[in-house]
Amino acid sequence: MLDIAESNSLVVDGVLYALIAFSITTWTLLLVKGFQHWRASSQSRRYKKSFWSAPNIIVAAGIHDIDGPAARVAQAGFNTLREVDNHASSDLEHTGERQDLLERSLRQQILKERRSLDSGLAILASIGSTSPFVGLFGTVWGIMNALTNIGALGSASLEVVAGPIGEALIATGLGIAVAVPAVLAFNFFTRRLKLINGDLDDFAADLIRLSRKANFAGSKPVELSSNKPQENISSVVKLKNEVLA
């Protein structure tokens, strides 16, 4: 009977250690994903501020000093237009109208950004949904341990049942304590992911609209010559008027 009791205690201890591991994983993911989402939002705001401050889309295509989801989406579109301008459309990948190629490139890059921001959320969802049941398993096992001790000693005194029942209650409480932060974090980051995705979709739509107004000619940056300033200014003004027309 002593071996059975020790085995039961090991099972409950294993449940407690598993819940502690779940908790460490939850808080690690919470910190990592929190920093990732904060950085993505901050970088996107900085890039879009620089993007909309540019005089035209051709100048905006030359912004390379800011990283982030919005920057990578924009550069994916500009790279596609560059490939088309460089007559690299002889293969199936580059076959189609400029707008179709641009939309496909932007859509693929947005999907990559979504997968990156979505990584780890499935783990939070799994921990949040399974932790209470893991704790409940420890509770049931602890009660079984208490009943085993009662049967072995033929006594239901407090000394016999207090230890196993105490372990059982700890498993239940710890399971709930682990599940609550995981569920809250999952809901929070899911909401943030929807906002970021919507923001990227809107930015991609604006980029397509601006590229269409510029006749999808925004892939080549403006080359300014230092010995012809007046001609350079006229060139930039002309391109700006074409975009705004």
C-alpha positions as CSV (number, residue, x, y, z in Angstrom):
1,M,0.0,0.0,0.0
2,L,2.9,2.3,0.7
3,D,4.2,1.8,-2.8
4,I,0.7,2.7,-4.2
5,A,0.5,5.8,-2.1
6,E,4.0,6.9,-3.2
7,S,3.0,6.3,-6.9
8,N,-0.1,8.4,-6.5
9,S,2.0,11.2,-4.9
10,L,4.4,11.1,-7.9
11,V,1.5,11.4,-10.3
12,V,0.2,14.5,-8.5
13,D,3.7,16.0,-8.4
14,G,4.0,15.3,-12.1
15,V,0.8,17.2,-12.7
16,L,2.0,20.2,-10.6
17,Y,5.3,20.3,-12.5
18,A,3.5,20.1,-15.8
19,L,1.3,23.1,-14.8
20,I,4.3,25.0,-13.7
21,A,5.9,24.4,-17.1
22,F,2.7,25.5,-18.8
23,S,2.8,28.7,-16.7
24,I,6.4,29.5,-17.6
25,T,5.6,28.9,-21.3
26,T,2.6,31.2,-21.1
27,W,4.5,34.1,-19.5
28,T,7.4,33.7,-21.9
29,L,5.1,33.8,-24.9
30,L,3.3,36.7,-23.4
31,L,6.5,38.8,-23.2
32,V,7.8,37.7,-26.6
33,K,4.6,38.2,-28.5
34,G,4.0,41.5,-26.6
35,F,7.3,42.8,-27.8
36,Q,6.8,41.5,-31.3
37,H,3.4,43.2,-31.7
38,W,4.6,46.4,-30.1
39,R,7.6,46.5,-32.5
40,A,5.5,45.7,-35.5
41,S,3.0,48.4,-34.8
42,S,5.7,51.0,-34.0
43,Q,7.7,50.2,-37.1
44,S,4.6,50.3,-39.3
45,R,3.6,53.7,-38.0
46,R,7.1,55.1,-38.6
47,Y,7.2,53.7,-42.2
48,K,3.7,54.9,-43.1
49,K,4.6,58.4,-41.7
50,S,7.6,58.5,-44.0
51,F,5.7,57.0,-46.9
52,W,2.9,59.5,-46.8
53,S,5.4,62.3,-46.3
54,A,7.0,61.5,-49.7
55,P,6.1,63.8,-52.6
56,N,5.1,60.8,-54.8
57,I,5.2,57.1,-54.9
58,I,8.5,57.0,-56.8
59,V,10.2,58.7,-54.0
60,A,8.4,56.5,-51.4
61,A,9.8,53.5,-53.2
62,G,13.3,54.6,-52.2
63,I,12.6,54.4,-48.4
64,H,14.7,51.6,-47.1
65,D,15.8,52.7,-43.7
66,I,12.7,51.5,-41.8
67,D,11.8,47.9,-41.3
68,G,8.4,46.4,-40.2
69,P,5.3,44.8,-41.7
70,A,4.2,47.8,-43.7
71,A,7.7,48.4,-45.0
72,R,8.0,44.7,-46.1
73,V,4.6,44.8,-47.8
74,A,5.4,47.9,-49.7
75,Q,8.9,46.7,-50.8
76,A,7.4,43.4,-52.0
77,G,5.1,45.4,-54.2
78,F,7.9,47.7,-55.5
79,N,10.2,44.7,-56.1
80,T,7.5,43.2,-58.3
81,L,7.2,46.3,-60.3
82,R,11.0,46.5,-60.7
83,E,11.0,42.9,-62.0
84,V,8.4,43.8,-64.6
85,D,10.2,47.0,-65.6
86,N,13.4,44.9,-66.0
87,H,11.7,42.6,-68.5
88,A,11.7,39.7,-66.1
89,S,8.2,38.7,-67.0
90,S,9.0,35.9,-69.4
91,D,8.3,33.1,-66.9
92,L,4.9,32.1,-65.5
93,E,5.6,33.8,-62.1
94,H,5.7,37.2,-63.8
95,T,3.0,36.6,-66.4
96,G,0.0,38.9,-66.1
97,E,-1.1,42.5,-65.9
98,R,0.9,44.8,-63.6
99,Q,-2.0,45.3,-61.2
100,D,-2.6,41.5,-60.9
101,L,1.1,40.9,-60.2
102,L,1.2,43.7,-57.7
103,E,-1.9,42.5,-55.9
104,R,-0.6,38.9,-55.8
105,S,2.8,40.1,-54.4
106,L,1.1,42.2,-51.7
107,R,-1.3,39.4,-50.7
108,Q,1.5,36.9,-50.4
109,Q,3.6,39.3,-48.2
110,I,0.6,40.1,-46.0
111,L,0.1,36.3,-45.5
112,K,3.8,36.0,-44.4
113,E,3.4,38.8,-41.9
114,R,0.2,37.2,-40.5
115,R,1.9,33.8,-40.1
116,S,4.8,35.5,-38.2
117,L,2.5,37.4,-35.9
118,D,0.2,34.4,-35.4
119,S,3.0,32.1,-34.4
120,G,2.7,30.9,-30.8
121,L,-0.9,31.8,-30.4
122,A,-1.9,28.1,-30.9
123,I,0.2,27.2,-27.9
124,L,-1.5,29.8,-25.7
125,A,-4.9,28.5,-26.8
126,S,-3.9,24.9,-26.1
127,I,-2.6,25.8,-22.6
128,G,-5.7,27.8,-21.8
129,S,-8.0,25.0,-22.8
130,T,-6.2,22.1,-21.3
131,S,-4.7,23.4,-18.0
132,P,-8.0,23.2,-16.1
133,F,-8.4,19.6,-17.1
134,V,-4.8,18.8,-16.2
135,G,-5.5,20.3,-12.8
136,L,-8.7,18.3,-12.5
137,F,-6.8,15.2,-13.3
138,G,-4.5,15.9,-10.4
139,T,-7.5,16.6,-8.2
140,V,-9.1,13.2,-9.0
141,W,-5.8,11.4,-8.5
142,G,-5.3,13.1,-5.2
143,I,-8.8,12.1,-4.0
144,M,-8.1,8.6,-5.1
145,N,-4.9,8.7,-3.1
146,A,-6.8,9.8,0.0
147,L,-9.3,7.1,-0.4
148,T,-6.5,4.5,-0.8
149,N,-4.9,5.7,2.4
150,I,-8.3,5.5,4.2
151,G,-8.8,1.9,3.0
152,A,-5.3,0.9,3.9
153,L,-5.4,2.3,7.5
154,G,-9.1,1.8,8.1
155,S,-9.3,5.3,9.4
156,A,-10.7,8.6,8.1
157,S,-8.8,10.9,10.4
158,L,-7.6,14.3,9.4
159,E,-4.0,13.1,9.3
160,V,-4.8,10.5,6.7
161,V,-6.7,12.6,4.2
162,A,-5.4,16.1,4.7
163,G,-2.2,15.6,2.7
164,P,-3.7,14.0,-0.5
165,I,-6.7,16.4,-0.5
166,G,-4.4,19.4,-0.1
167,E,-2.4,18.3,-3.1
168,A,-5.6,17.8,-5.0
169,L,-6.8,21.3,-4.2
170,I,-3.4,22.8,-5.2
171,A,-3.6,21.1,-8.6
172,T,-7.1,22.5,-9.2
173,G,-6.1,26.0,-8.2
174,L,-2.9,25.9,-10.2
175,G,-4.7,24.7,-13.3
176,I,-7.1,27.6,-13.2
177,A,-4.2,30.1,-12.4
178,V,-2.4,28.8,-15.5
179,A,-5.4,28.9,-17.8
180,V,-6.6,32.4,-17.1
181,P,-3.5,34.3,-18.2
182,A,-3.2,32.0,-21.3
183,V,-6.8,32.7,-22.4
184,L,-6.5,36.4,-21.7
185,A,-3.2,36.6,-23.7
186,F,-4.7,34.6,-26.5
187,N,-7.7,36.9,-26.8
188,F,-5.6,40.0,-26.6
189,F,-3.1,39.0,-29.3
190,T,-5.9,37.7,-31.5
191,R,-7.5,41.1,-31.3
192,R,-4.2,42.8,-32.0
193,L,-3.5,40.5,-35.0
194,K,-6.9,41.4,-36.5
195,L,-6.1,45.1,-36.2
196,I,-2.7,44.8,-37.7
197,N,-4.1,42.6,-40.6
198,G,-6.8,45.2,-41.3
199,D,-4.2,48.0,-41.2
200,L,-2.0,46.1,-43.7
201,D,-4.9,45.4,-46.0
202,D,-5.9,49.1,-46.0
203,F,-2.3,50.1,-46.7
204,A,-2.0,47.6,-49.6
205,A,-5.2,48.9,-51.1
206,D,-3.8,52.5,-50.9
207,L,-0.6,51.3,-52.5
208,I,-2.4,49.7,-55.4
209,R,-4.5,52.9,-55.9
210,L,-1.4,55.1,-55.9
211,S,0.4,52.8,-58.3
212,R,-2.5,52.8,-60.6
213,K,-2.6,56.6,-60.7
214,A,1.1,56.5,-61.5
215,N,0.5,54.0,-64.2
216,F,2.4,51.4,-62.2
217,A,5.7,53.3,-62.9
218,G,6.7,53.7,-59.3
219,S,9.4,51.0,-59.3
220,K,12.3,53.2,-60.5
221,P,13.6,55.9,-58.1
222,V,14.1,59.4,-59.4
223,E,17.7,60.0,-60.4
224,L,18.8,63.5,-59.7
225,S,21.9,65.0,-61.4
226,S,23.9,67.5,-59.5
227,N,24.8,69.6,-62.5
228,K,21.2,70.1,-63.7
229,P,19.2,71.2,-60.7
230,Q,16.5,73.1,-62.6
231,E,15.9,70.1,-64.9
232,N,15.7,67.8,-61.8
233,I,13.1,70.0,-60.1
234,S,11.0,70.1,-63.2
235,S,11.2,66.3,-63.4
236,V,10.1,65.7,-59.8
237,V,7.2,68.3,-60.1
238,K,6.0,66.6,-63.3
239,L,6.0,63.1,-61.7
240,K,4.1,64.5,-58.6
241,N,1.5,66.1,-60.9
242,E,1.0,62.8,-62.7
243,V,0.4,60.9,-59.4
244,L,-2.0,63.5,-58.1
245,A,-3.9,63.8,-61.4
